[in-house]
Amino acid sequence: MRGLVQGVLPALLIFCVSCSREEAGVVSAASEAYRGEGTFTDWGPKVAANRYLLELGKVDFSAKGEQVFRMAGLPEVRFWIGFFLQGLPPLSADSTDGSNYNQAKIHVLMEDSEGREVLNGKAPFSRWTWSGSMGGTSRFVYLRGDPGQGGCSEFTPVEVEEYLLTIKVEPLQGSVKFAPASLEVRGGGRKVP
């Protein structure tokens, strides 16, 4: 009996651990389908918002620059392209992050494999939407607007389509405060229509 328990218990633990890792987003059909640059994570079907996260890397707001990314195999859900900023003062009701940090003109252009515009947003960073939790020191900054119209960083991909994303940053004069920023594509979740 003792030998049976010793043999079955490790097998059960391995089975349970692998189940929980799959549910947690380590392995999923969506993460295996993604092809392109960056790191794609599926946090699992129980996540209310931002189930999918594509991390595309650091963006320097202190120098003029352009970055281009290819991506394909994204799930067909609503996504937002934005910047994740860290190391900011705690968020409060009277925070003025948008007018204090990373002052630049930002241009986000996404095209499909046929060269058709999926989105084309251009605005000073201070006009983007800064979202975060009260007291938190990080923000997700995205360009709000009507999907499919100019001036928006929201899109719904077609899973079989390939996309080319171009990000252009042009610092504005007088910008003295810079927070570390990374480019992210976030979307999906059980509460996201």
WOTANOR-V687769 format. One record per helix or strand of 2 or more residues. SS is the DSSP state (a for helix, b for strand). FROM is the first residue (numbers start at 1). LEN is the number of residues. If there is no record, write none. Layout:
# WOTANOR-V687769
SS;FROM;LEN / SS;FROM;LEN
This chain:
# WOTANOR-V687769
a;2;22 / a;29;5 / b;35;2 / b;39;4 / b;52;8 / b;65;8 / b;78;8 / a;97;4 / b;104;9 / b;117;8 / a;125;3 / b;129;3 / b;139;4 / b;154;3 / b;162;10 / b;181;7
